[in-house]
Amino acid sequence: MDTLWWLDPLLEHEILYFAFAGEPRQTACAWYLFSETLPKYHDANRALRLRDDGRGPQKVLQEVATVFKKHRTWPIVIDIDPVAEKQGFLDALLRKGALQNQSRYPLYAYRASQPPPPPSPHVRVEAIPSHDAEARRLWVELQICDERTEEERQFWRAVAEAEALFPACRLYLAYIEGTPVGACDLFSAHGWARIDSVITHPEWRRRGVASALVTRAIADALAEGNQLAYLFTEAGGPAESLYRRLGFERLHGGPLHRHLLLA
């Protein structure tokens, strides 16, 4: 498992980062997140790092289901990592009729000691001061600029507002000629930095906004002394080639494979 040196730090970051919405819990065989305020937000209501403690995958899954039933959280959301898959949890879930999320999200890491060269000078990126409520509001509005229905906008606005208020996240806004056109955030802990929530307003895409945001986040992550900055992206999406151009290397094609067990 030497090739998976990154797995436990990554899973720890998952728990720490998504604490902006969910309460973390741990047992000997699984880690959990549960959210009272966002019960339908799967990233904050799930089990991960499943491990066979000697009872076998089926018994561990029964315990996971019991924990979820106690919290009345449905469906049961379980992320399978490469170690859990090797221990037989994937096969056990499929035998139980679990639904697999077909989307995969590769893990990319920036391991260089210097940030990439500054992108277009036409894009200005600023970190949002913690006291700037108006800038946080703009950040939230950008996070939901792609949502099409009012129901989706309300749901993702609640998620973005929780993230924007999380003290451990540093928020960024990108501007072109004074207009806010993009946003992202940076979460640092234990020598790792996670870049997340990268978004460009549809009217301003293909103008270097995402590159500018990520470059600034990398620079700040390295300045804080982090050894590695990382992010997830959609497999085959346009952002994947962008991150490669910026110097990210692919560590895994999809280390957290999501499954749903219905009630």
Contacts in CASP RR format, 6 or more apart in sequence:
PFRMAT RR
TARGET T0000
AUTHOR 0000-0000-0000
METHOD contacts of the structure
MODEL  1
MDTLWWLDPLLEHEILYFAFAGEPRQTACAWYLFSETLPKYHDANRALRL
RDDGRGPQKVLQEVATVFKKHRTWPIVIDIDPVAEKQGFLDALLRKGALQ
NQSRYPLYAYRASQPPPPPSPHVRVEAIPSHDAEARRLWVELQICDERTE
EERQFWRAVAEAEALFPACRLYLAYIEGTPVGACDLFSAHGWARIDSVIT
HPEWRRRGVASALVTRAIADALAEGNQLAYLFTEAGGPAESLYRRLGFER
LHGGPLHRHLLLA
1 7 0 8 1.000
1 83 0 8 1.000
4 82 0 8 1.000
4 83 0 8 1.000
6 107 0 8 1.000
6 109 0 8 1.000
6 228 0 8 1.000
6 251 0 8 1.000
6 252 0 8 1.000
7 81 0 8 1.000
7 82 0 8 1.000
7 83 0 8 1.000
7 255 0 8 1.000
9 190 0 8 1.000
9 192 0 8 1.000
10 107 0 8 1.000
10 192 0 8 1.000
10 230 0 8 1.000
10 255 0 8 1.000
11 31 0 8 1.000
11 48 0 8 1.000
11 49 0 8 1.000
11 81 0 8 1.000
12 189 0 8 1.000
12 190 0 8 1.000
13 187 0 8 1.000
13 189 0 8 1.000
13 190 0 8 1.000
13 192 0 8 1.000
13 194 0 8 1.000
14 48 0 8 1.000
14 256 0 8 1.000
15 24 0 8 1.000
15 31 0 8 1.000
15 33 0 8 1.000
15 48 0 8 1.000
16 24 0 8 1.000
16 168 0 8 1.000
16 187 0 8 1.000
16 189 0 8 1.000
17 168 0 8 1.000
17 169 0 8 1.000
17 187 0 8 1.000
17 189 0 8 1.000
17 194 0 8 1.000
17 196 0 8 1.000
18 24 0 8 1.000
18 33 0 8 1.000
18 43 0 8 1.000
18 44 0 8 1.000
19 33 0 8 1.000
19 166 0 8 1.000
19 168 0 8 1.000
20 162 0 8 1.000
20 163 0 8 1.000
20 165 0 8 1.000
20 166 0 8 1.000
20 168 0 8 1.000
20 169 0 8 1.000
21 33 0 8 1.000
21 35 0 8 1.000
21 37 0 8 1.000
21 38 0 8 1.000
21 41 0 8 1.000
21 43 0 8 1.000
21 44 0 8 1.000
21 159 0 8 1.000
21 162 0 8 1.000
21 163 0 8 1.000
22 33 0 8 1.000
22 34 0 8 1.000
22 35 0 8 1.000
22 38 0 8 1.000
22 44 0 8 1.000
22 45 0 8 1.000
23 33 0 8 1.000
23 34 0 8 1.000
23 35 0 8 1.000
23 36 0 8 1.000
24 31 0 8 1.000
24 32 0 8 1.000
24 33 0 8 1.000
25 31 0 8 1.000
25 32 0 8 1.000
25 33 0 8 1.000
25 34 0 8 1.000
25 67 0 8 1.000
26 32 0 8 1.000
27 63 0 8 1.000
27 67 0 8 1.000
28 51 0 8 1.000
28 53 0 8 1.000
29 50 0 8 1.000
29 51 0 8 1.000
29 52 0 8 1.000
29 53 0 8 1.000
29 55 0 8 1.000
29 60 0 8 1.000
29 63 0 8 1.000
29 64 0 8 1.000
30 47 0 8 1.000
30 48 0 8 1.000
30 49 0 8 1.000
30 50 0 8 1.000
30 51 0 8 1.000
30 60 0 8 1.000
30 63 0 8 1.000
30 64 0 8 1.000
30 67 0 8 1.000
31 47 0 8 1.000
31 48 0 8 1.000
31 49 0 8 1.000
32 46 0 8 1.000
32 47 0 8 1.000
32 48 0 8 1.000
32 67 0 8 1.000
33 43 0 8 1.000
33 44 0 8 1.000
33 45 0 8 1.000
33 46 0 8 1.000
33 48 0 8 1.000
34 44 0 8 1.000
34 45 0 8 1.000
34 71 0 8 1.000
34 73 0 8 1.000
35 41 0 8 1.000
35 44 0 8 1.000
35 45 0 8 1.000
37 158 0 8 1.000
37 162 0 8 1.000
38 44 0 8 1.000
38 45 0 8 1.000
38 158 0 8 1.000
38 159 0 8 1.000
38 162 0 8 1.000
39 45 0 8 1.000
39 73 0 8 1.000
40 155 0 8 1.000
41 155 0 8 1.000
41 159 0 8 1.000
42 77 0 8 1.000
42 258 0 8 1.000
45 73 0 8 1.000
45 77 0 8 1.000
46 77 0 8 1.000
46 78 0 8 1.000
46 79 0 8 1.000
46 258 0 8 1.000
47 64 0 8 1.000
47 67 0 8 1.000
47 68 0 8 1.000
47 76 0 8 1.000
47 77 0 8 1.000
47 78 0 8 1.000
47 79 0 8 1.000
48 78 0 8 1.000
48 79 0 8 1.000
48 81 0 8 1.000
48 256 0 8 1.000
49 81 0 8 1.000
49 84 0 8 1.000
50 57 0 8 1.000
50 60 0 8 1.000
50 61 0 8 1.000
50 64 0 8 1.000
50 78 0 8 1.000
50 80 0 8 1.000
50 81 0 8 1.000
50 84 0 8 1.000
50 87 0 8 1.000
50 89 0 8 1.000
51 60 0 8 1.000
51 83 0 8 1.000
51 84 0 8 1.000
51 87 0 8 1.000
52 60 0 8 1.000
52 87 0 8 1.000
52 88 0 8 1.000
52 89 0 8 1.000
53 60 0 8 1.000
57 87 0 8 1.000
57 88 0 8 1.000
57 89 0 8 1.000
57 91 0 8 1.000
57 92 0 8 1.000
58 92 0 8 1.000
60 89 0 8 1.000
61 89 0 8 1.000
61 92 0 8 1.000
61 93 0 8 1.000
61 96 0 8 1.000
64 76 0 8 1.000
64 78 0 8 1.000
65 76 0 8 1.000
65 261 0 8 1.000
68 74 0 8 1.000
68 76 0 8 1.000
74 262 0 8 1.000
74 263 0 8 1.000
75 260 0 8 1.000
75 261 0 8 1.000
75 262 0 8 1.000
75 263 0 8 1.000
76 260 0 8 1.000
76 261 0 8 1.000
76 262 0 8 1.000
77 258 0 8 1.000
77 259 0 8 1.000
77 260 0 8 1.000
78 89 0 8 1.000
78 93 0 8 1.000
78 98 0 8 1.000
78 258 0 8 1.000
78 259 0 8 1.000
78 260 0 8 1.000
78 261 0 8 1.000
79 256 0 8 1.000
79 257 0 8 1.000
79 258 0 8 1.000
79 259 0 8 1.000
80 89 0 8 1.000
80 90 0 8 1.000
80 93 0 8 1.000
80 256 0 8 1.000
80 257 0 8 1.000
80 258 0 8 1.000
80 259 0 8 1.000
81 255 0 8 1.000
81 256 0 8 1.000
81 257 0 8 1.000
82 252 0 8 1.000
82 255 0 8 1.000
84 90 0 8 1.000
85 257 0 8 1.000
90 257 0 8 1.000
90 259 0 8 1.000
93 259 0 8 1.000
93 261 0 8 1.000
94 100 0 8 1.000
96 261 0 8 1.000
97 261 0 8 1.000
98 259 0 8 1.000
98 260 0 8 1.000
98 261 0 8 1.000
99 259 0 8 1.000
99 260 0 8 1.000
99 261 0 8 1.000
99 262 0 8 1.000
100 257 0 8 1.000
100 258 0 8 1.000
100 259 0 8 1.000
101 257 0 8 1.000
101 258 0 8 1.000
101 259 0 8 1.000
101 260 0 8 1.000
103 234 0 8 1.000
103 235 0 8 1.000
104 235 0 8 1.000
104 253 0 8 1.000
104 254 0 8 1.000
104 257 0 8 1.000
105 232 0 8 1.000
105 233 0 8 1.000
105 234 0 8 1.000
105 235 0 8 1.000
105 254 0 8 1.000
105 256 0 8 1.000
106 232 0 8 1.000
106 233 0 8 1.000
106 235 0 8 1.000
106 240 0 8 1.000
106 250 0 8 1.000
106 251 0 8 1.000
106 252 0 8 1.000
106 253 0 8 1.000
106 254 0 8 1.000
107 230 0 8 1.000
107 231 0 8 1.000
107 232 0 8 1.000
107 250 0 8 1.000
107 251 0 8 1.000
107 252 0 8 1.000
107 253 0 8 1.000
107 254 0 8 1.000
107 255 0 8 1.000
108 230 0 8 1.000
108 231 0 8 1.000
108 232 0 8 1.000
108 233 0 8 1.000
108 240 0 8 1.000
108 243 0 8 1.000
108 244 0 8 1.000
108 248 0 8 1.000
108 249 0 8 1.000
108 250 0 8 1.000
108 251 0 8 1.000
109 228 0 8 1.000
109 229 0 8 1.000
109 230 0 8 1.000
109 248 0 8 1.000
109 249 0 8 1.000
109 251 0 8 1.000
110 218 0 8 1.000
110 221 0 8 1.000
110 228 0 8 1.000
110 229 0 8 1.000
110 230 0 8 1.000
110 246 0 8 1.000
110 247 0 8 1.000
110 248 0 8 1.000
110 249 0 8 1.000
111 227 0 8 1.000
111 228 0 8 1.000
111 249 0 8 1.000
112 247 0 8 1.000
113 222 0 8 1.000
114 222 0 8 1.000
115 215 0 8 1.000
115 218 0 8 1.000
115 219 0 8 1.000
115 222 0 8 1.000
116 215 0 8 1.000
116 218 0 8 1.000
116 246 0 8 1.000
116 247 0 8 1.000
117 215 0 8 1.000
118 212 0 8 1.000
118 215 0 8 1.000
119 208 0 8 1.000
119 211 0 8 1.000
119 212 0 8 1.000
119 215 0 8 1.000
120 207 0 8 1.000
120 208 0 8 1.000
120 211 0 8 1.000
120 212 0 8 1.000
122 176 0 8 1.000
122 177 0 8 1.000
122 207 0 8 1.000
123 174 0 8 1.000
123 175 0 8 1.000
123 176 0 8 1.000
123 181 0 8 1.000
123 207 0 8 1.000
123 208 0 8 1.000
123 209 0 8 1.000
123 211 0 8 1.000
123 212 0 8 1.000
124 174 0 8 1.000
124 175 0 8 1.000
124 176 0 8 1.000
124 178 0 8 1.000
124 212 0 8 1.000
125 172 0 8 1.000
125 173 0 8 1.000
125 174 0 8 1.000
125 175 0 8 1.000
125 212 0 8 1.000
125 213 0 8 1.000
125 215 0 8 1.000
125 216 0 8 1.000
126 172 0 8 1.000
126 173 0 8 1.000
126 175 0 8 1.000
127 170 0 8 1.000
127 171 0 8 1.000
127 172 0 8 1.000
127 216 0 8 1.000
127 220 0 8 1.000
128 135 0 8 1.000
128 136 0 8 1.000
128 139 0 8 1.000
128 170 0 8 1.000
128 171 0 8 1.000
128 172 0 8 1.000
128 173 0 8 1.000
129 135 0 8 1.000
130 167 0 8 1.000
135 171 0 8 1.000
135 173 0 8 1.000
136 164 0 8 1.000
136 165 0 8 1.000
136 171 0 8 1.000
138 173 0 8 1.000
138 180 0 8 1.000
138 183 0 8 1.000
139 160 0 8 1.000
139 164 0 8 1.000
139 171 0 8 1.000
139 173 0 8 1.000
139 183 0 8 1.000
140 157 0 8 1.000
140 160 0 8 1.000
140 161 0 8 1.000
140 164 0 8 1.000
142 173 0 8 1.000
142 180 0 8 1.000
142 181 0 8 1.000
142 182 0 8 1.000
142 183 0 8 1.000
142 199 0 8 1.000
142 201 0 8 1.000
143 156 0 8 1.000
143 157 0 8 1.000
143 159 0 8 1.000
143 160 0 8 1.000
143 163 0 8 1.000
143 183 0 8 1.000
143 197 0 8 1.000
143 199 0 8 1.000
144 152 0 8 1.000
144 153 0 8 1.000
144 156 0 8 1.000
144 157 0 8 1.000
144 160 0 8 1.000
145 199 0 8 1.000
145 201 0 8 1.000
145 202 0 8 1.000
146 199 0 8 1.000
146 202 0 8 1.000
147 153 0 8 1.000
147 156 0 8 1.000
160 197 0 8 1.000
163 169 0 8 1.000
163 185 0 8 1.000
163 197 0 8 1.000
164 171 0 8 1.000
168 187 0 8 1.000
168 188 0 8 1.000
168 189 0 8 1.000
169 185 0 8 1.000
169 186 0 8 1.000
169 187 0 8 1.000
170 185 0 8 1.000
170 186 0 8 1.000
170 187 0 8 1.000
170 188 0 8 1.000
170 220 0 8 1.000
171 183 0 8 1.000
171 184 0 8 1.000
171 185 0 8 1.000
172 183 0 8 1.000
172 184 0 8 1.000
172 185 0 8 1.000
172 186 0 8 1.000
172 213 0 8 1.000
172 216 0 8 1.000
172 217 0 8 1.000
173 180 0 8 1.000
173 182 0 8 1.000
173 183 0 8 1.000
174 180 0 8 1.000
174 181 0 8 1.000
174 182 0 8 1.000
174 183 0 8 1.000
174 200 0 8 1.000
174 209 0 8 1.000
174 212 0 8 1.000
174 213 0 8 1.000
175 181 0 8 1.000
176 204 0 8 1.000
176 207 0 8 1.000
176 209 0 8 1.000
179 204 0 8 1.000
180 201 0 8 1.000
181 200 0 8 1.000
181 201 0 8 1.000
181 203 0 8 1.000
181 204 0 8 1.000
181 207 0 8 1.000
181 209 0 8 1.000
182 199 0 8 1.000
182 200 0 8 1.000
182 201 0 8 1.000
182 204 0 8 1.000
182 209 0 8 1.000
182 210 0 8 1.000
182 213 0 8 1.000
183 197 0 8 1.000
183 198 0 8 1.000
183 199 0 8 1.000
183 213 0 8 1.000
184 195 0 8 1.000
184 196 0 8 1.000
184 197 0 8 1.000
184 198 0 8 1.000
184 199 0 8 1.000
184 210 0 8 1.000
184 213 0 8 1.000
184 214 0 8 1.000
184 217 0 8 1.000
185 195 0 8 1.000
185 196 0 8 1.000
185 197 0 8 1.000
185 217 0 8 1.000
186 193 0 8 1.000
186 194 0 8 1.000
186 195 0 8 1.000
186 196 0 8 1.000
186 217 0 8 1.000
186 220 0 8 1.000
186 221 0 8 1.000
187 193 0 8 1.000
187 194 0 8 1.000
187 196 0 8 1.000
188 194 0 8 1.000
188 221 0 8 1.000
188 224 0 8 1.000
188 226 0 8 1.000
191 225 0 8 1.000
191 226 0 8 1.000
191 227 0 8 1.000
191 228 0 8 1.000
192 226 0 8 1.000
192 227 0 8 1.000
192 228 0 8 1.000
192 229 0 8 1.000
192 230 0 8 1.000
193 217 0 8 1.000
193 221 0 8 1.000
193 224 0 8 1.000
193 226 0 8 1.000
193 228 0 8 1.000
193 229 0 8 1.000
193 230 0 8 1.000
194 229 0 8 1.000
194 230 0 8 1.000
194 231 0 8 1.000
195 214 0 8 1.000
195 217 0 8 1.000
195 218 0 8 1.000
195 221 0 8 1.000
195 229 0 8 1.000
195 230 0 8 1.000
195 231 0 8 1.000
196 231 0 8 1.000
196 232 0 8 1.000
198 210 0 8 1.000
198 213 0 8 1.000
198 214 0 8 1.000
198 231 0 8 1.000
198 239 0 8 1.000
200 209 0 8 1.000
200 210 0 8 1.000
200 213 0 8 1.000
210 239 0 8 1.000
210 242 0 8 1.000
211 242 0 8 1.000
211 245 0 8 1.000
211 246 0 8 1.000
214 231 0 8 1.000
214 242 0 8 1.000
214 243 0 8 1.000
214 246 0 8 1.000
215 246 0 8 1.000
217 229 0 8 1.000
218 229 0 8 1.000
218 246 0 8 1.000
221 229 0 8 1.000
222 229 0 8 1.000
230 251 0 8 1.000
231 243 0 8 1.000
231 248 0 8 1.000
233 239 0 8 1.000
233 240 0 8 1.000
233 243 0 8 1.000
234 240 0 8 1.000
235 253 0 8 1.000
235 254 0 8 1.000
244 250 0 8 1.000
END
